[in-house]
Amino acid sequence: MTPRKSTTERILETADRLFYGQGTAIGVDTIAAEAGVSKRTLYNHYPGKDALIAAYLQRRLRLIPTSDKPPAQQILDEFDRLERAFAADGFRGCAFVNAVAELKDPQHAANALALQFKDLRRQWFRGLLERGGAADSDGLSLQLLLLVDGAIAAALVRNDPTVARAARDAARVLLQAAGMEVPT
């Protein structure tokens, strides 16, 4: 028997699905109704919509795990993962960038969470680059992050998940130029 989800989990899962799928402009009335709770209950768990948006983004703030694979392979595998994500039904880009663009408020907690998310990704790249002996791991980590962000934007605009392959090819060139051992 599957354990019943808590009210907080139901609200947050519903908010995640709706905010990512339809944008942060979706109303709390809709979120409450789809979560099967009253608006009062929703506000008992999240004092306002801004807090719910922040909780939604916080829920998506996860570290990318590393493995025993060679560092360059892990980096290139990330672009393969992106292609699969781009091809999935309902792909709408980066939840963090979307929220920042939709909210248009530099003081909103979403901005700090988006920056934290991008920094975590960059640190992941930098750690692998250092482990692989890359020259200028700090600068290269930013370049790889820009390739990821560019691939996300291109996939949305072109509706073509294979743009991740072009980004992967560019990443391969950068890794080789940095002196890393890159798989063939």
C-alpha positions as CSV (number, residue, x, y, z in Angstrom):
1,M,0.0,0.0,0.0
2,T,1.4,3.4,-1.0
3,P,1.6,5.8,1.9
4,R,-0.7,8.8,1.6
5,K,1.1,12.1,0.7
6,S,1.0,14.9,3.2
7,T,-1.0,18.0,2.4
8,T,2.3,19.9,2.0
9,E,3.6,17.4,-0.5
10,R,0.3,17.4,-2.5
11,I,0.4,21.2,-2.7
12,L,4.0,21.3,-3.7
13,E,3.7,18.6,-6.3
14,T,0.7,20.4,-7.8
15,A,2.4,23.7,-7.7
16,D,5.5,22.1,-9.4
17,R,3.4,20.7,-12.2
18,L,1.4,23.8,-12.8
19,F,4.2,26.4,-12.4
20,Y,6.5,24.5,-14.7
21,G,3.8,23.6,-17.2
22,Q,1.8,26.9,-17.3
23,G,4.0,29.5,-15.6
24,T,4.1,31.2,-12.3
25,A,1.1,33.4,-13.2
26,I,-1.2,30.5,-12.5
27,G,-3.5,31.4,-9.6
28,V,-3.5,30.0,-6.1
29,D,-7.2,29.1,-6.5
30,T,-6.2,26.7,-9.3
31,I,-3.4,25.2,-7.3
32,A,-5.6,24.7,-4.3
33,A,-8.4,23.1,-6.3
34,E,-6.0,20.7,-8.1
35,A,-4.3,19.8,-4.9
36,G,-7.6,19.1,-3.3
37,V,-7.3,21.6,-0.5
38,S,-8.9,24.9,0.4
39,K,-7.2,28.2,-0.3
40,R,-7.0,28.7,3.5
41,T,-5.2,25.3,3.9
42,L,-2.8,26.3,1.1
43,Y,-2.0,29.6,2.9
44,N,-1.6,27.7,6.2
45,H,1.3,25.7,4.5
46,Y,2.7,28.6,2.4
47,P,2.0,32.1,3.6
48,G,1.8,33.5,0.1
49,K,2.3,32.7,-3.6
50,D,5.8,34.0,-3.5
51,A,6.7,31.5,-0.7
52,L,5.1,28.7,-2.8
53,I,7.1,29.7,-5.9
54,A,10.3,29.7,-3.8
55,A,9.4,26.2,-2.3
56,Y,8.7,24.9,-5.9
57,L,12.2,26.1,-7.0
58,Q,13.9,24.9,-3.8
59,R,12.4,21.4,-4.5
60,R,14.1,21.4,-7.9
61,L,17.4,22.5,-6.5
62,R,19.4,19.3,-6.6
63,L,23.0,18.4,-7.0
64,I,24.0,16.5,-10.0
65,P,25.6,13.3,-8.8
66,T,29.1,12.3,-9.9
67,S,30.2,8.8,-10.7
68,D,33.4,6.8,-11.2
69,K,33.3,7.4,-14.9
70,P,36.1,9.6,-16.3
71,P,35.3,13.3,-15.8
72,A,35.0,14.2,-19.5
73,Q,32.6,11.3,-20.0
74,Q,30.4,12.6,-17.2
75,I,30.3,16.1,-18.7
76,L,29.4,14.7,-22.2
77,D,26.8,12.4,-20.6
78,E,25.1,15.5,-19.2
79,F,24.5,16.8,-22.7
80,D,23.0,13.4,-23.6
81,R,20.7,13.7,-20.6
82,L,19.7,17.1,-21.8
83,E,18.7,15.7,-25.2
84,R,16.5,13.2,-23.5
85,A,15.0,16.0,-21.3
86,F,14.4,18.2,-24.4
87,A,12.5,15.3,-26.1
88,A,10.3,14.6,-23.2
89,D,6.6,15.7,-23.3
90,G,6.1,18.9,-21.5
91,F,9.6,20.3,-21.7
92,R,9.5,24.0,-21.1
93,G,13.1,24.9,-20.5
94,C,14.8,25.8,-17.2
95,A,12.3,26.2,-14.4
96,F,14.7,28.7,-12.7
97,V,15.2,30.9,-15.8
98,N,11.4,30.7,-16.6
99,A,10.5,31.9,-13.1
100,V,13.0,34.8,-13.1
101,A,11.7,35.9,-16.5
102,E,8.1,35.6,-15.6
103,L,8.3,37.3,-12.2
104,K,10.5,40.3,-13.4
105,D,11.4,41.1,-9.8
106,P,15.1,41.1,-9.0
107,Q,14.3,41.0,-5.2
108,H,12.1,37.9,-5.5
109,A,13.6,34.8,-3.9
110,A,13.4,33.0,-7.3
111,N,16.4,35.1,-8.4
112,A,18.6,33.9,-5.6
113,L,17.5,30.3,-6.1
114,A,18.2,30.6,-9.9
115,L,21.6,31.9,-9.2
116,Q,22.2,29.2,-6.6
117,F,21.1,26.5,-9.2
118,K,23.4,27.9,-11.9
119,D,26.3,28.1,-9.4
120,L,25.8,24.5,-8.3
121,R,25.9,23.4,-12.0
122,R,29.0,25.4,-12.5
123,Q,30.7,23.9,-9.4
124,W,29.8,20.4,-10.7
125,F,31.5,21.2,-14.0
126,R,34.5,22.8,-12.3
127,G,34.9,19.8,-9.9
128,L,35.0,17.4,-12.8
129,L,37.3,19.6,-14.8
130,E,39.7,19.9,-11.9
131,R,39.6,16.1,-11.5
132,G,40.3,15.7,-15.2
133,G,43.3,18.1,-15.1
134,A,41.7,20.7,-17.4
135,A,43.5,24.0,-17.9
136,D,41.4,27.0,-16.5
137,S,38.7,24.9,-14.9
138,D,37.0,28.0,-13.7
139,G,36.7,29.7,-17.1
140,L,35.8,26.4,-18.8
141,S,33.1,25.6,-16.3
142,L,31.4,28.9,-17.3
143,Q,31.7,28.1,-21.0
144,L,30.1,24.7,-20.4
145,L,27.3,26.3,-18.4
146,L,26.7,28.7,-21.3
147,L,26.6,25.7,-23.7
148,V,23.9,24.1,-21.5
149,D,21.9,27.3,-21.3
150,G,22.2,27.9,-25.0
151,A,21.1,24.4,-25.8
152,I,18.1,24.8,-23.6
153,A,17.1,28.0,-25.4
154,A,17.7,26.5,-28.8
155,A,15.7,23.4,-28.0
156,L,12.8,25.5,-27.1
157,V,13.0,27.9,-30.1
158,R,13.6,25.2,-32.6
159,N,11.6,22.4,-31.0
160,D,14.5,20.2,-31.7
161,P,16.0,18.1,-29.0
162,T,19.1,17.2,-31.1
163,V,20.5,20.7,-30.6
164,A,22.0,19.1,-27.4
165,R,24.3,17.1,-29.7
166,A,25.7,20.3,-31.2
167,A,26.3,21.5,-27.7
168,R,27.9,18.2,-26.8
169,D,30.2,18.4,-29.8
170,A,31.2,22.0,-28.8
171,A,31.9,20.7,-25.2
172,R,34.1,17.9,-26.6
173,V,36.2,20.5,-28.5
174,L,36.5,22.6,-25.3
175,L,37.5,19.6,-23.2
176,Q,40.1,18.5,-25.7
177,A,41.5,22.1,-26.0
178,A,41.8,22.1,-22.1
179,G,44.0,19.0,-22.2
180,M,41.4,16.5,-20.9
181,E,41.3,12.9,-22.0
182,V,38.0,12.8,-24.1
183,P,36.4,9.5,-25.1
184,T,35.9,8.8,-28.8
